Amino acid sequence: MCGITGYVSQDKLSSEIITKMVEVIKHRGPDSDGVYVHNDGEFEVALGHTRLAIIDLTADGHQPMHYKDFSIVFNGEIYNYSEIKNDLLQLGHAFKSNSDTEVILHAFEEWGLKCVERFIGMFAFVIYHKIENKLYCCIDRAGVKPFYYYHNQKGFVFASELKSIVEFPKFEKKIDLDSVNQYFKYGYVPSPKAIFQKTHKLEGGSWLLYDIEKGTIVLKKYWDIQTVFAQPISKITYPDAKQELKELLKSAFNYRMVSDVPVGVFLSGGFDSNLVTSILQSESATPLKTFTIGFHHGNNEAPFAKEIAKYLGTEHHELYCSENEALAIVQDLSEYYDEPFSDSSAIPTILVSQLAKKHVTVALSADAGDEIFVGYNRYRSLAKHLDKISKIPKSSRKPLSSIINLANLFVPEHKHFTKHQLVSFSNVLRQDSKYDAITLIDNIESASETFLKHILKNYTPSSFVDYSAYNDITLNFNRAMAFDFSMYLQNDILTKVDRASMSVALECREPLLDHRIIEFAATLPLEFKFDGITTKKILKDIVFDYIPKELMDRPKTGFSIPVKHWLKNDLKEVLEDTFDWKRMEEQGILNVDYLKNIYNDFVNNKYDKAEFIWRVFQFQMWYNRWI
C-alpha cells in the first residue's frame, strides 16, 4: 500500500511542490518515497509516490517506476500478479524485479486498457505515456483504493488523498455547495463529487484518460455493479452454490495472504469477520493474528470475538479503549478524513488499526458481505415496505402521495422523524415503481429533506442519485444492493477503512470484494441469501461448517460508539467551542438560528437525534481545519 500524487501543468514549477505533495501523504508509505518530473518545454508532468513495502521489499520495487516510454505510480496490490507475469513471460517479456508494479507496466504495454480486466486486486495507478503525452488513471472495480483529481484549463492534479491536491499552488479551495448538501444528506460526499469545486473522486471500476495536449478528460467504466446485478439468475442448486462459493472464498482469502510482511485479521465477532478468520485458520498450521477493539459503553463485540478466537485457536489481541483514547482521536478526525465525514465508527476502526500495526503490516477486513449477500437489517424493513406498496394500485399512488404531503403540513416542525417517514413514503409513491427499492433505501439511510432544508441555507431539493443507472436490474433487492454497493460501501465504509488503516501505514485488504465473489453472488437466487427471515443465509451456513451455531447465535451489532453520551459529557466543551455561532454565521452555509434551536433541544433532552448533531460537529471540525 502506498500514496500516489502528481500533476500536469503548463507552467514550470519548483521541484519543492511535488516533494511537498508527497510529504503530506507520507503516512501512507513511510518506507521510501520518490518523485519524477518531466518538462518538454510546453508541459510539466510530475509523479510522486510514498511506499509501504509489502511485496518485493528491495529497491527494485521503488516508484515512480519506468519502462520504455511508460512511467507509473501505483497504490495497492495485484494479488494474481505471479500468474499474469507468467503469461507475459511466455509472450516474450523480461522482468527486472519481483514487484506487481512492474507487472502492471508490462501488462499495459501488452493489452492496453484491457489489462485491468485480468487483475485480481485493489489498486489506483497512473501511467504516464510519454509518446502519446497522456495520463492513464485507473482504480479497482469496487473502489477500495481512493483517487482524487482536480482539473481546470491549465492542468490536472491527482492524489490518493485530497490533502495532497490542496498543496498544489494553483488549487482553488472553493467549497462545492452541492457537495455540502450531499454530505448533510448522507454523512459523506458521494463520488464522483468531492467537497471542493472542480475536484472529483474516481468511481470504482473506472478509467480516466487525460490528454495532456488537448487538456481533455475521458471517463470510461470497465466494470460496474449495475451490470453485475443485472445478470440472469442462476438455476444452480443450494448445495452446489454453497460449495462453489466456499471454494471462491478460499481462493480470495488465500490470495490476500500473499505478502512479504506479517498479515493479520480484524475480528469483530460478527459473521463476516468470523467467516474470513475461520476459513483462513482452518488452512493454516500456525495461529493467525487477530485483532479486536472493545468499548465499555455502547455496543461491544469484544467478548464475542474473544470466544471465537479461543475456539479457532488464533493469536488474539484485544484492546479495551478508554474514553480519553477515543476522544483524542475525535480531535484528529478532520485530519485523517480531509473531506467532511460523519461515520463515528471511524474511531474504533482507527483504534483497531493502531492495535494491529503493533504486530503486522497487513490486515484483512471483512467488509461488503452485507451489500453482496443481503445482510443489513434494513433489508428486512425493505421487504415489508415493498409488500405494503405492492398492494396499492398504481393508479392510486400519486393521489395518495398528494394526500400524505398535505397531511405532513400539519405535523409540527420538530417532529423530524415523523415528517421524514411521511416524506419518504410519499417519494416512493411518486417514483416509477421500478425505483421503489432504491427510493426506500435512499430515504432510510439519509437525512430527511425537512432537516436539510432547515439546516442548510443553500439547500436545493433534488435526488442526488441517478436512479436510471439501475434500469437494467429487474429484481428489487438487487437494485437495493447495487445502490448500497455504489453509494454506501465505496463512499463510507471503504473510505473509513482506507484512511483509518493508512493513518498508521497498515495495509488493509478486503477479501469479500474479490470480483469473482461479487459476480457469483449476484447470480444466486434471492432465497439463497435472504429467505424472508435470515439475512446472509448462504454465508452463515458456510460459517457454521467451521464454528458451532450456538457460538454465533446473537443479534447483529457492529462497530459503534456512544456518540450521544460523549456529546453530552466528555465532548461537551469541544462541541461548544466548535459550535462558534458567529463564525458559523459568517460561513454562510448553515442556518444558525435553526441549528441553535436543535442544539438547545439536544442539550435539554428534547431532541434525540445525536447523529445529526455529530454530523454538524464533524462538518465544523473539518471546516475549521481546512478552510
DASULNOR-V170374 format. One record per backbone hydrogen bond with DSSP energy under -0.5 kcal/mol. CO is the residue of the C=O (numbers start at 1). NH is the residue of the N-H. E is the energy in kcal/mol with one decimal. If there is no record, write none. Layout:
BEGIN
co: [CO	CO]
nh: [NH	NH]
e: [E	E]
END
This chain:
BEGIN
co: [1	3	4	5	6	7	8	9	14	14	15	16	17	18	19	20	22	23	25	26	32	34	36	38	43	44	45	46	47	48	49	50	51	51	51	54	58	59	65	67	69	70	71	72	72	73	75	77	77	78	80	81	82	83	84	85	86	87	88	89	99	100	101	102	103	104	105	106	107	108	111	112	113	114	115	116	119	120	120	122	123	124	125	126	126	127	127	128	128	129	129	133	133	134	135	135	136	137	138	140	147	148	149	150	152	154	155	156	157	158	159	161	161	162	163	164	165	168	171	172	173	174	175	176	177	178	179	180	181	182	183	185	187	188	190	192	195	196	198	199	200	203	205	205	206	207	208	208	209	209	210	210	211	211	216	218	220	220	224	225	226	227	228	237	238	239	240	241	242	243	244	245	246	247	248	249	250	251	252	254	255	262	262	263	264	265	265	266	270	271	272	273	274	275	276	277	278	279	280	281	288	288	289	290	291	292	294	301	302	303	304	305	306	307	308	309	309	314	315	317	319	319	321	322	323	324	325	326	327	329	329	330	332	332	333	336	342	343	344	345	346	347	348	349	350	351	352	353	354	355	356	356	361	362	363	364	365	366	368	369	370	370	373	374	376	377	377	378	379	380	381	382	383	384	385	386	387	388	389	391	393	393	394	394	396	397	398	399	400	401	402	403	404	405	406	407	408	412	414	415	416	417	418	419	420	421	422	423	424	425	426	427	432	433	435	436	437	438	439	440	441	443	448	449	450	451	452	455	456	459	462	465	466	467	468	470	472	475	476	477	478	479	480	481	482	483	484	485	487	488	488	489	492	493	494	495	496	497	498	499	501	501	502	505	506	507	507	509	509	510	511	514	514	515	516	517	518	519	520	521	523	525	525	526	526	528	529	533	534	534	536	537	538	539	540	542	543	543	548	548	549	549	552	561	562	563	564	565	566	566	569	571	572	573	574	575	578	579	580	581	582	583	584	584	584	585	589	589	590	591	592	593	594	595	596	597	598	599	600	601	601	602	608	609	609	610	611	612	613	614	615	616	617	618	619	620	621	622	623]
nh: [52	50	160	48	158	46	156	44	17	18	19	20	21	22	23	24	25	26	28	29	51	49	47	45	40	9	38	7	36	5	34	3	31	32	53	260	61	62	72	70	130	67	128	64	65	126	124	79	122	81	84	85	86	87	88	89	90	91	93	92	103	104	105	106	107	108	109	110	111	112	114	115	116	117	118	119	121	79	80	77	140	75	138	73	128	129	136	71	130	133	134	212	213	129	137	210	127	208	125	205	202	159	200	157	155	10	152	8	150	6	148	164	165	166	167	167	168	171	173	174	175	197	177	180	181	182	183	184	185	186	187	447	342	190	193	201	176	199	151	194	149	206	222	223	139	220	137	210	211	218	135	212	215	216	211	209	207	222	228	229	230	230	231	241	242	243	244	245	246	247	248	249	250	251	252	253	254	255	256	257	258	361	362	289	364	267	291	268	274	275	276	277	278	279	280	281	282	283	283	284	290	315	265	317	267	319	321	305	306	307	308	309	310	311	312	313	314	316	290	292	294	321	296	326	327	328	329	330	331	332	333	333	335	336	337	338	344	346	347	349	350	351	352	353	354	355	356	357	358	358	359	360	507	264	509	266	511	369	372	373	375	376	536	536	379	380	381	382	383	384	385	386	387	388	389	390	391	391	392	393	396	397	397	398	400	401	402	403	404	405	406	407	408	409	409	410	411	415	416	419	420	421	422	423	424	425	426	427	428	429	430	431	435	436	439	440	441	442	443	444	445	446	452	453	454	455	456	591	459	461	464	467	469	470	471	473	474	479	480	481	482	483	484	485	486	487	489	490	491	492	493	494	496	497	498	499	500	501	502	503	504	506	505	507	508	363	509	365	511	513	514	517	518	519	520	521	522	523	523	524	234	528	529	529	530	538	537	535	531	537	540	541	542	543	544	545	546	547	551	552	552	553	554	563	566	567	568	569	569	571	572	575	576	577	578	579	580	581	584	585	586	587	588	589	590	588	457	458	592	595	596	597	598	599	600	601	602	603	604	606	607	605	610	612	613	614	615	616	617	618	619	620	621	622	623	624	625	626	627]
e: [-1.3	-2.3	-2.1	-3.3	-2.4	-2.7	-1.8	-3.1	-1.6	-0.6	-1.4	-2.3	-2.3	-1.8	-2.2	-1.8	-1.4	-1.6	-1.8	-1.4	-3.6	-2.3	-2.8	-3.1	-1.9	-2.5	-3.1	-2.0	-2.4	-2.0	-2.5	-2.2	-2.0	-1.0	-0.6	-2.5	-1.5	-1.8	-2.6	-2.6	-2.5	-2.7	-3.2	-0.6	-2.0	-2.4	-2.0	-0.7	-1.8	-1.4	-1.9	-2.7	-2.1	-2.0	-2.3	-2.4	-1.8	-0.8	-2.5	-1.5	-0.9	-1.8	-1.7	-2.1	-2.7	-2.6	-2.0	-2.2	-3.0	-1.9	-1.2	-2.0	-1.0	-1.2	-1.8	-1.1	-0.6	-2.1	-0.9	-2.7	-2.1	-2.6	-2.3	-1.8	-0.5	-0.7	-2.7	-1.5	-0.8	-1.8	-1.4	-1.8	-0.6	-2.8	-0.6	-2.6	-2.7	-3.0	-2.3	-2.9	-2.7	-1.9	-2.9	-2.7	-1.2	-1.2	-2.1	-2.8	-2.9	-1.8	-3.0	-1.3	-0.8	-2.1	-0.7	-0.6	-1.9	-2.0	-0.7	-2.0	-0.5	-3.1	-0.8	-1.7	-2.2	-2.1	-2.5	-2.4	-1.4	-2.8	-3.4	-2.9	-2.6	-0.7	-1.4	-1.6	-3.0	-1.3	-1.8	-0.7	-2.5	-0.8	-2.6	-1.4	-1.7	-2.3	-3.2	-0.6	-0.6	-2.1	-2.4	-0.8	-2.3	-0.9	-2.4	-2.9	-3.4	-0.5	-1.6	-2.5	-0.6	-0.5	-1.2	-2.5	-2.7	-2.1	-2.7	-2.6	-2.2	-1.9	-2.1	-2.8	-2.3	-2.2	-2.8	-2.8	-2.6	-2.2	-1.4	-1.4	-1.5	-1.8	-1.7	-0.5	-2.4	-0.5	-1.9	-0.6	-2.1	-2.3	-2.1	-2.5	-2.8	-2.1	-2.0	-2.8	-1.9	-0.8	-0.7	-1.3	-0.6	-3.5	-2.3	-2.4	-2.6	-1.8	-2.6	-2.4	-2.4	-1.8	-2.2	-2.8	-2.2	-2.2	-2.6	-1.8	-1.9	-1.2	-2.0	-2.0	-2.8	-0.8	-0.5	-2.0	-3.0	-1.7	-1.1	-1.3	-1.1	-1.5	-0.7	-1.0	-1.4	-2.0	-3.1	-0.8	-0.9	-1.9	-1.7	-1.6	-2.4	-2.3	-2.7	-1.6	-2.3	-2.1	-2.5	-2.4	-0.7	-0.9	-2.3	-2.6	-2.7	-2.4	-2.6	-2.9	-0.7	-0.6	-1.6	-2.3	-2.3	-0.5	-1.1	-1.0	-1.5	-1.4	-1.2	-2.5	-2.0	-1.8	-2.7	-2.9	-1.8	-2.0	-2.8	-2.1	-0.6	-1.0	-1.9	-0.6	-1.6	-0.6	-0.9	-0.6	-2.0	-2.3	-2.1	-1.8	-2.3	-2.4	-2.0	-2.5	-2.1	-0.8	-0.9	-1.5	-1.3	-1.8	-1.8	-2.5	-2.7	-2.3	-2.2	-2.7	-2.7	-2.3	-2.4	-2.7	-2.0	-2.0	-1.6	-1.4	-2.6	-1.7	-2.8	-2.4	-2.5	-3.0	-2.1	-2.7	-2.2	-0.7	-2.3	-2.7	-1.1	-2.4	-2.2	-2.6	-0.8	-0.5	-0.6	-1.4	-1.8	-2.2	-1.8	-1.6	-0.6	-2.0	-2.2	-2.4	-2.5	-2.4	-2.4	-2.6	-2.3	-2.2	-2.9	-1.2	-1.9	-1.9	-1.7	-3.1	-2.9	-2.5	-2.4	-2.3	-2.1	-2.6	-2.6	-1.2	-1.3	-2.3	-1.1	-0.5	-0.5	-3.0	-0.5	-3.0	-0.6	-1.5	-1.3	-1.1	-1.8	-2.6	-1.7	-2.9	-2.0	-0.6	-1.1	-1.2	-3.3	-1.7	-0.6	-1.8	-3.4	-1.3	-2.5	-0.5	-1.2	-0.5	-2.7	-2.3	-1.5	-2.3	-2.2	-1.3	-2.1	-2.5	-1.2	-0.7	-1.1	-0.9	-1.7	-2.3	-2.4	-2.9	-1.5	-0.8	-0.7	-3.5	-1.5	-3.0	-2.3	-2.4	-2.4	-2.5	-2.2	-1.1	-2.7	-2.1	-2.0	-1.5	-0.9	-0.6	-0.5	-0.6	-2.5	-0.6	-1.3	-2.3	-2.7	-1.5	-2.1	-3.0	-2.8	-2.4	-2.3	-2.6	-2.1	-4.0	-1.3	-1.5	-1.8	-1.1	-1.2	-2.7	-1.8	-2.1	-2.7	-2.9	-1.7	-2.5	-2.3	-2.2	-3.0	-2.8	-1.3	-2.6	-2.3]
END
